[in-house]
Amino acid sequence: MTAEEVYHAKDPVNDGLKAGLAFAGIGFVVAALQNSLQTEGVGASGVLTKAGGSMAHFALIGGIFAVTRATTANIRKSDDWVNSAAAGCAAGLAAGIRANSWPLSLGACVGIGTLMGTYEFTGRFKGVLHGKSEEEKRAWRRKFARNPQILEEDESQ
C-alpha cells in the first residue's frame, strides 16, 4: 500500500448476510428450474420442499465467500486478490462438502480460489491499470517490459 491508500475495515457479518441473501435469490431461480424439470407433478410448492435445498446451499456458499473475504481483508489489512482467492477456496470447500467428496472439495477449493484470485488480480475485467495515474501506468509498464528504453521512446513520440 502506498502512503495515500488507507485500509478501511470491513464488516464480515453484514457482508455475509447481504451476499447470502443475494445468493439465496439465485438459489431460488435454480430451485424453480429444478422443480420445473422434475417428472413428478409436485406443483409450485416443490420449489421450497423438494428443490429448496438448492436455495440454502447457494445462500451458504455466498455467505461463506463474503465472510471469508472480509475477514481475510481485516486480518491482512489489505484489500487485494489474495482475499478473493482465500474466499473462493473456502466456498469451494463448502461446495464439495455438500457432495460428500473430499477430492471434489479440494478441487473446487483450488479451482474457485484460482478463478476468483485471477479475476481480482486482473482488475475485475477493467484491467490492472484502471484507476491509476499516467505516471503509475508508466512505472507498471516499465516493470514488465523487456526493454524499457523502447517504451520510453514510444512515450516521447
C-alpha positions in Angstrom: 0.0 0.0 0.0 1.2 3.5 -0.7 1.0 6.3 1.7 -2.3 7.6 0.2 -4.1 4.3 0.5 -5.7 3.7 3.9 -7.4 0.4 4.7 -11.0 0.6 5.8 -12.1 -2.3 7.9 -15.0 -4.5 6.5 -17.9 -5.9 8.4 -17.9 -9.7 7.8 -21.4 -10.3 9.3 -23.1 -7.6 7.2 -21.2 -8.6 4.0 -22.1 -12.3 4.7 -25.8 -11.5 5.2 -26.0 -9.4 2.1 -24.2 -12.0 -0.1 -26.2 -14.9 1.5 -29.5 -13.2 0.7 -28.4 -12.4 -2.9 -27.2 -15.9 -3.5 -30.4 -17.3 -1.9 -32.3 -15.4 -4.7 -30.1 -17.1 -7.3 -30.7 -20.4 -5.5 -34.5 -19.8 -5.7 -34.2 -19.5 -9.5 -32.1 -22.7 -9.7 -34.7 -24.5 -7.4 -37.5 -23.3 -9.7 -35.7 -24.6 -12.7 -35.0 -27.9 -10.9 -38.7 -28.1 -9.9 -39.9 -27.5 -13.5 -37.7 -30.2 -14.9 -38.8 -32.9 -12.4 -41.1 -35.6 -13.8 -43.3 -35.9 -10.7 -46.1 -33.5 -10.6 -45.3 -31.7 -7.3 -46.5 -28.2 -8.3 -45.2 -24.8 -7.3 -44.7 -25.8 -3.7 -41.9 -28.1 -4.9 -39.6 -25.1 -5.3 -39.4 -24.9 -1.5 -40.0 -28.5 -0.5 -38.2 -30.7 -3.0 -35.6 -28.3 -4.5 -35.4 -25.9 -1.6 -32.1 -27.3 -0.5 -30.5 -25.5 -3.5 -31.6 -22.2 -2.1 -29.9 -22.9 1.2 -26.8 -24.2 -0.4 -26.4 -21.2 -2.7 -27.0 -18.8 0.3 -24.4 -20.7 2.4 -21.8 -20.6 -0.3 -22.3 -16.9 -1.0 -22.2 -16.1 2.7 -19.1 -18.2 3.3 -17.4 -16.4 0.4 -18.3 -12.9 1.6 -17.4 -13.6 5.3 -14.1 -15.2 4.4 -13.2 -12.3 2.0 -14.0 -9.6 4.6 -12.3 -11.5 7.5 -9.1 -12.2 5.4 -9.0 -8.5 4.4 -9.4 -7.4 8.0 -6.7 -9.7 9.2 -4.3 -8.7 6.5 -5.3 -5.0 6.5 -5.2 -5.2 2.7 -7.9 -5.3 0.0 -6.4 -7.3 -2.8 -6.6 -10.5 -4.8 -5.4 -12.8 -2.0 -8.6 -12.2 -0.1 -10.7 -13.3 -3.1 -8.5 -16.4 -3.6 -8.9 -17.5 0.0 -12.7 -16.8 -0.1 -13.0 -18.8 -3.3 -11.2 -21.7 -1.7 -13.5 -21.6 1.3 -16.6 -21.5 -0.9 -15.2 -24.4 -3.0 -14.6 -26.5 0.2 -18.3 -25.9 1.2 -19.5 -26.9 -2.3 -17.5 -30.1 -2.1 -18.6 -31.0 1.4 -22.2 -31.0 0.4 -21.3 -33.6 -2.3 -19.6 -35.7 0.4 -16.4 -35.8 -1.6 -13.0 -34.6 -0.3 -11.4 -34.8 -3.8 -14.2 -32.6 -5.1 -13.8 -30.2 -2.1 -10.1 -29.8 -2.7 -10.6 -29.5 -6.5 -13.3 -26.9 -6.0 -11.1 -25.0 -3.5 -8.2 -24.8 -6.0 -10.4 -24.1 -9.0 -12.7 -21.4 -7.5 -9.8 -19.9 -5.5 -7.7 -19.6 -8.6 -10.6 -18.3 -10.7 -11.6 -15.6 -8.1 -8.0 -14.6 -7.3 -7.2 -14.2 -11.0 -10.4 -12.3 -11.6 -9.5 -9.9 -8.8 -5.8 -9.7 -9.8 -6.6 -8.7 -13.3 -8.8 -5.8 -12.3 -12.3 -7.3 -12.5 -12.4 -7.1 -16.3 -11.4 -3.4 -16.1 -7.7 -4.1 -16.4 -4.9 -3.8 -13.9 -4.2 -0.2 -14.9 -7.8 1.0 -14.3 -7.9 4.0 -12.0 -4.1 4.6 -12.0 -2.4 7.9 -12.9 -0.3 8.2 -16.1 2.9 8.0 -14.0 1.7 4.8 -12.2 0.9 3.3 -15.6 4.3 4.1 -17.0 6.0 2.7 -13.9 3.9 -0.5 -14.2 4.8 -0.9 -17.9 8.5 -0.3 -17.2 8.4 -3.0 -14.6 7.2 -5.7 -17.0 8.9 -4.5 -20.2 11.9 -6.5 -21.5 13.5 -3.3 -23.0 12.3 -0.2 -21.0 14.1 2.1 -23.5 11.6 1.1 -26.3 8.7 2.1 -24.0 10.4 5.5 -23.2 10.9 6.1 -26.9 7.2 5.3 -27.6 6.0 7.6 -24.8 8.1 10.5 -26.1 6.6 10.4 -29.6 
